[in-house]
Amino acid sequence: MIITVGHTKGGVGKTTVAANLAVCYALDGKKVMMVDADVQSSLMSFRAVRSSNDLLSVSILEPILHVDLQKYEAVFDVVIVDCGGRDASVFRSALSAAAVFLAPFVPSQIDVWSNSDLLKILKEVKVLRPEIQVYMLLNMMQPRTTLAREVKEAIRGYPEDCRVLDSFLCHRVAYKTSFAVGKGVVEYTDPSAAREMRNLYEEVNARAGTR
């Protein structure tokens, strides 16, 4: 299965989500390949500091992902792609190969506006790839704030084929500190962060029909 984590906007936590999902799959006994399609190469940096050899990684910065990802899919149980924050040929190439597209976004008005642009792109993609599963993920949440409530109201009207996941990730220091030492939060010291990441992992698997 190919899972692309991306958005046309930067700063929404794509790499952190991609790395943590990869760790969850590896700990579940899956053979995982991480594909870094972002010029910042943060996912490759994560792999470089990870002491365990349970994750492989490769950087692909050209719009050939729709070809190369199929080769990796034939060898690995799960291929997780981290895409940079812009609508470019590499982004479209990654979308064209994915079974699941996961779009993290931050609960802010700016991000809600950015989602409108992303939804237009996804509508175009779905014409050619109607089978792709698209999920939006609220990331860096502060659940009991007025802004969080307003954003939840704003996203109620999203189309059924771009569903917002029930799971969400809160704004926690553990995501940054665990990433810096090459660990997922499920391997780290914050039980709340570990619990919400496991919830996300289980929901993605359930919706993708892999469990």
C-alpha positions as CSV (number, residue, x, y, z in Angstrom):
1,M,0.0,0.0,0.0
2,I,1.2,3.5,-0.9
3,I,0.3,6.3,1.5
4,T,1.2,9.8,0.5
5,V,1.3,12.5,3.2
6,G,1.1,15.9,1.8
7,H,-0.4,19.3,1.4
8,T,0.1,22.3,-0.9
9,K,0.8,24.4,2.3
10,G,4.0,24.1,4.3
11,G,4.2,24.0,8.1
12,V,1.4,21.6,8.7
13,G,3.5,18.7,10.1
14,K,3.6,16.4,7.0
15,T,7.0,14.9,7.8
16,T,6.2,14.3,11.4
17,V,3.1,12.5,10.5
18,A,4.8,10.5,7.8
19,A,7.7,9.4,10.1
20,N,5.4,8.5,12.9
21,L,3.1,6.4,10.7
22,A,6.2,4.6,9.3
23,V,7.3,3.8,12.8
24,C,3.9,2.4,13.7
25,Y,3.9,0.1,10.7
26,A,7.4,-1.1,11.4
27,L,6.6,-1.9,15.0
28,D,3.6,-3.8,13.7
29,G,6.0,-6.1,11.8
30,K,5.5,-4.5,8.4
31,K,8.3,-4.0,5.8
32,V,8.3,-0.2,5.3
33,M,9.9,2.1,2.8
34,M,9.9,5.9,3.4
35,V,10.1,8.1,0.3
36,D,11.2,11.7,0.9
37,A,9.9,13.8,-1.9
38,D,10.6,17.2,-0.2
39,V,13.7,19.2,-1.0
40,Q,14.2,19.9,2.7
41,S,14.9,16.1,3.2
42,S,13.7,16.1,6.8
43,L,12.5,12.5,6.5
44,M,15.9,11.4,5.4
45,S,17.4,13.2,8.4
46,F,15.0,11.3,10.6
47,R,16.2,8.0,9.2
48,A,19.8,9.1,9.6
49,V,19.4,9.5,13.4
50,R,17.2,6.5,14.0
51,S,19.2,3.8,15.6
52,S,16.9,0.9,14.6
53,N,17.3,-0.5,11.0
54,D,13.5,-1.3,10.7
55,L,12.9,1.5,8.2
56,L,14.5,2.1,4.8
57,S,14.4,5.4,3.0
58,V,15.1,7.0,-0.3
59,S,14.9,10.5,-1.7
60,I,13.0,11.2,-5.0
61,L,12.8,14.8,-6.0
62,E,11.7,14.3,-9.7
63,P,8.2,13.7,-11.0
64,I,8.8,10.0,-11.5
65,L,7.1,8.8,-8.3
66,H,4.2,7.3,-10.1
67,V,6.7,4.9,-11.7
68,D,9.2,4.2,-8.9
69,L,6.6,3.9,-6.1
70,Q,5.0,0.9,-7.9
71,K,8.4,-0.8,-7.9
72,Y,8.7,-0.3,-4.2
73,E,5.2,-1.4,-3.6
74,A,6.0,-4.7,-5.1
75,V,8.7,-5.3,-2.5
76,F,7.4,-3.5,0.7
77,D,4.2,-3.9,2.6
78,V,3.9,-0.1,3.0
79,V,5.4,2.8,1.2
80,I,5.0,6.2,2.9
81,V,5.7,9.3,0.9
82,D,6.4,12.7,2.3
83,C,5.6,15.5,-0.2
84,G,6.7,19.1,0.0
85,G,4.3,22.0,0.5
86,R,3.3,23.2,-3.0
87,D,1.3,22.1,-6.0
88,A,4.1,20.9,-8.3
89,S,4.7,18.0,-10.7
90,V,6.3,15.9,-7.9
91,F,3.2,16.4,-5.8
92,R,0.9,15.3,-8.6
93,S,3.2,12.4,-9.4
94,A,3.0,11.2,-5.8
95,L,-0.8,11.5,-5.8
96,S,-1.2,9.5,-9.0
97,A,0.4,6.5,-7.4
98,A,-1.1,6.6,-3.9
99,A,-3.8,4.3,-2.6
100,V,-4.3,6.7,0.4
101,F,-3.6,10.4,0.5
102,L,-3.4,11.9,4.0
103,A,-3.5,15.7,4.3
104,P,-2.6,17.2,7.7
105,F,-3.7,20.7,8.4
106,V,-3.5,23.1,11.3
107,P,-6.6,24.5,12.9
108,S,-6.4,28.0,11.6
109,Q,-8.3,30.2,9.2
110,I,-5.3,30.3,6.9
111,D,-5.1,26.6,6.7
112,V,-8.9,26.3,6.1
113,W,-8.4,28.6,3.1
114,S,-5.5,26.5,1.9
115,N,-7.6,23.4,2.1
116,S,-9.9,25.0,-0.5
117,D,-7.1,25.1,-3.0
118,L,-6.1,21.5,-2.1
119,L,-9.6,20.2,-2.5
120,K,-9.7,21.6,-6.0
121,I,-6.6,19.7,-6.9
122,L,-7.9,16.5,-5.4
123,K,-11.1,16.9,-7.4
124,E,-9.0,16.9,-10.6
125,V,-7.0,13.9,-9.4
126,K,-10.1,11.9,-8.6
127,V,-11.3,12.2,-12.2
128,L,-8.4,10.1,-13.2
129,R,-8.0,8.1,-10.0
130,P,-11.5,7.7,-8.5
131,E,-10.2,4.9,-6.3
132,I,-7.8,7.0,-4.2
133,Q,-8.8,7.4,-0.6
134,V,-8.4,11.0,0.7
135,Y,-8.4,11.9,4.4
136,M,-7.8,15.2,6.1
137,L,-6.1,15.2,9.5
138,L,-6.4,18.0,12.1
139,N,-2.8,18.4,13.4
140,M,-1.3,20.5,16.2
141,M,-4.7,20.8,17.8
142,Q,-5.5,22.7,21.0
143,P,-8.9,21.0,21.5
144,R,-10.6,23.2,24.1
145,T,-10.0,26.5,22.3
146,T,-12.6,28.6,20.5
147,L,-10.5,28.4,17.3
148,A,-10.6,24.6,17.4
149,R,-14.4,24.7,17.6
150,E,-14.7,27.2,14.8
151,V,-12.4,25.1,12.5
152,K,-14.4,22.0,13.2
153,E,-17.6,23.9,12.1
154,A,-15.8,25.2,9.0
155,I,-14.8,21.7,7.8
156,R,-18.2,20.1,8.3
157,G,-19.1,20.9,4.7
158,Y,-16.1,19.1,3.2
159,P,-17.1,16.5,0.5
160,E,-17.6,12.9,1.6
161,D,-14.7,11.7,-0.6
162,C,-12.3,14.0,1.3
163,R,-13.3,13.0,4.8
164,V,-11.8,14.6,7.9
165,L,-10.6,11.8,10.2
166,D,-12.0,11.3,13.7
167,S,-8.5,11.1,15.0
168,F,-6.5,14.2,15.5
169,L,-3.0,15.1,16.9
170,C,-2.5,17.7,19.5
171,H,0.2,20.4,19.8
172,R,2.8,18.5,21.9
173,V,6.5,19.0,22.4
174,A,6.9,15.2,22.2
175,Y,6.4,15.2,18.5
176,K,9.5,17.4,18.0
177,T,11.7,15.9,20.6
178,S,11.1,12.3,19.6
179,F,11.6,13.2,15.9
180,A,15.0,14.8,16.7
181,V,16.3,11.5,18.1
182,G,14.8,9.3,15.4
183,K,11.9,7.9,17.4
184,G,8.1,7.8,16.9
185,V,6.0,9.1,19.8
186,V,4.8,5.6,20.4
187,E,8.4,4.8,21.4
188,Y,8.8,7.9,23.5
189,T,7.9,9.2,26.9
190,D,4.5,11.0,26.4
191,P,1.6,8.5,26.8
192,S,-0.9,11.0,25.5
193,A,1.0,11.6,22.3
194,A,1.5,7.9,21.9
195,R,-2.2,7.2,22.4
196,E,-3.4,9.7,19.7
197,M,-0.8,8.4,17.2
198,R,-2.0,4.9,17.8
199,N,-5.6,6.1,17.2
200,L,-4.6,7.7,13.9
201,Y,-2.7,4.5,12.9
202,E,-5.7,2.3,13.7
203,E,-8.1,4.6,11.9
204,V,-6.0,4.9,8.7
205,N,-5.7,1.1,8.6
206,A,-9.4,0.5,9.3
207,R,-10.5,3.0,6.6
208,A,-8.0,1.7,4.1
209,G,-9.2,-1.9,4.6
210,T,-5.9,-3.3,5.7
211,R,-7.1,-4.6,9.0
